Amino acid sequence: MAFIVQAINLGKQVSSGGQPLHILHDVNFNVEAHESLAILGASGSGKSTLLGLLAGLDVPTQGTVMLDGNDLFQFDEDQRARLRGRLAGFVFQSFQLLPALSALENVMLPLELQGQDHAREQAAEVLEKVGLAHRLTHLPKHLSGGEQQRVALARAFVSRPKILFADEPTGNLDAATGTQVIKLMMEMNRTQGTTLILVTHDEALANQCDRQLRLLGGKLVQD
């Protein structure tokens, strides 16, 4: 069985007012390639911390993460960033688009950073898939929240990542727009075979995934 992500005895502790605060305790699970996985839990349960560790954006105080066969925390920060650039796409609640770049330029960016040819054509094609062919030259401030999230989705998928990490991707959207974004994400998961790992408190979104993990007080209580 090929696991694309493995969390092994993962723990995170920080200091709060001089006292140790355990955010995650001994979290263990595996994710198969092409699977869609929802991480559920109340606010403060450690969901976003877990996602950050799985992506190597944060460093655990115990345990490790295997990402496509690579032990993330054997690498330094620059090596982890290069690995992420090669393997992963990201979608955040707050869109994280560059305000001075058009929709098209935002989506071209990961391809240009990888030195790929035909970045403009590829970016335009993915924007068309998410229904934004008519908004290519618009700046983020001239797009609605739903349109901005679709640009973010196009940017995440344009380099055909093996894994997409999504942190509350519908958190800033109304219900109808959120449903549309979820549908696009699931469709891209199926058509591109991208493994999808998303953090959400939205049960309806979680139920569309192949599998759900639930965190309670930093511990895995359901898989």
MOPEZI-V867916 format. One record per helix or strand of 2 or more residues. SS is the DSSP state (alpha for helix, beta for strand). FROM is the first residue (numbers start at 1). TO is the last residue. If there is no record, write none. Layout:
BEGIN
ss->[SS,SS]
from->[FROM,FROM]
to->[TO,TO]
END
This chain:
BEGIN
ss->[beta,beta,beta,alpha,beta,beta,alpha,alpha,beta,alpha,alpha,alpha,alpha,alpha,beta,alpha,beta,alpha,beta,beta]
from->[3,19,36,47,62,70,72,77,88,103,119,133,140,145,163,175,195,203,211,219]
to->[16,32,40,54,67,71,74,87,92,113,129,135,142,158,167,192,199,207,216,222]
END
